[in-house]
Amino acid sequence: MSEQIKVTIIYGTHKLDKVVNTEYQNGTTALELLKKISDVQAVKTGKYNFVRSIDGVKSEVGVYGWFYLIDGESTHKMAEKFLLNNNKTMTWYIHKEQCN
């Protein structure tokens, strides 16, 4: 059974935000769903995939990065590891990185 979800991408000052209502199957990863609705570039570093660009808006290592929320909360997981399950919203936003 398909679930409905509202996906918001906040590009900051780079372009207007994007809001997409779409469907997913429980067990889909946050990264898979993002790739379904946007042009995404992810880079594998060690054992992790980091989102480095969404729809042409690029992160800058050590300065700005792409982060995401599920139902308004941080998952504390990489997007490729977070499995959606009856979730209603996913928000991606570019933000100043805290660890530099």
C-alpha positions in Angstrom: 0.0 0.0 0.0 1.3 3.5 -0.9 1.6 6.2 1.6 1.2 9.9 0.9 4.0 12.4 1.9 4.7 16.1 1.4 8.3 16.8 0.5 9.7 20.3 0.9 13.1 21.4 -0.3 14.4 24.7 1.0 17.2 26.0 -1.2 17.9 29.0 0.9 18.8 32.1 -1.2 19.7 30.0 -4.2 16.2 29.5 -5.7 12.5 29.2 -4.7 11.5 26.4 -2.4 10.0 23.3 -3.9 7.0 21.4 -2.5 5.9 18.1 -3.9 3.1 15.8 -2.7 4.0 12.2 -3.7 3.6 8.6 -2.8 6.0 6.0 -1.4 6.1 2.4 -0.2 6.9 1.8 3.5 10.6 0.7 3.6 11.7 3.3 1.0 14.7 5.3 2.2 14.7 9.0 2.5 17.4 9.2 -0.1 15.4 7.1 -2.6 12.4 9.3 -2.2 14.5 12.4 -2.7 16.0 11.0 -5.9 12.4 10.2 -7.1 11.4 13.9 -7.1 14.7 15.8 -7.6 18.1 15.7 -9.4 20.4 14.5 -6.6 24.1 14.1 -6.5 25.4 12.0 -3.6 29.1 11.3 -2.9 30.3 8.2 -1.1 32.8 9.1 1.6 33.9 6.0 3.5 30.8 4.0 4.2 28.4 6.9 3.9 26.6 8.7 1.0 26.4 12.4 1.5 24.0 14.5 -0.5 26.1 17.1 -2.2 23.6 18.7 -4.6 19.8 18.9 -5.0 18.5 20.4 -8.2 21.8 22.0 -8.9 22.1 23.7 -5.5 25.5 22.3 -4.2 26.8 22.0 -0.6 30.3 23.1 0.3 32.2 20.7 2.5 32.9 22.4 5.9 30.7 25.4 5.1 27.1 24.4 4.0 25.5 21.0 3.9 22.2 19.4 3.0 20.2 18.2 6.0 16.7 16.6 6.4 13.8 16.3 8.8 11.1 13.6 8.9 7.8 14.8 10.3 9.6 17.9 11.6 12.3 15.9 13.6 15.9 15.0 12.9 16.4 11.3 12.4 20.1 11.2 13.4 20.6 8.8 10.5 22.1 9.1 7.0 19.3 9.5 4.4 20.3 6.2 2.8 19.7 4.4 6.1 16.4 6.0 7.2 13.4 3.8 6.2 10.2 5.7 5.7 7.2 4.1 7.6 3.9 6.0 7.7 5.7 9.3 7.6 3.8 12.4 6.4 6.5 15.0 5.7 10.1 15.2 4.6 12.0 18.5 4.5 15.4 19.0 3.0 17.3 22.2 3.7 20.8 23.7 3.1 22.4 24.9 6.3 25.7 26.1 7.7 27.6 23.0 8.9 28.4 23.0 12.6 31.5 20.9 12.6 34.3 22.9 11.0 
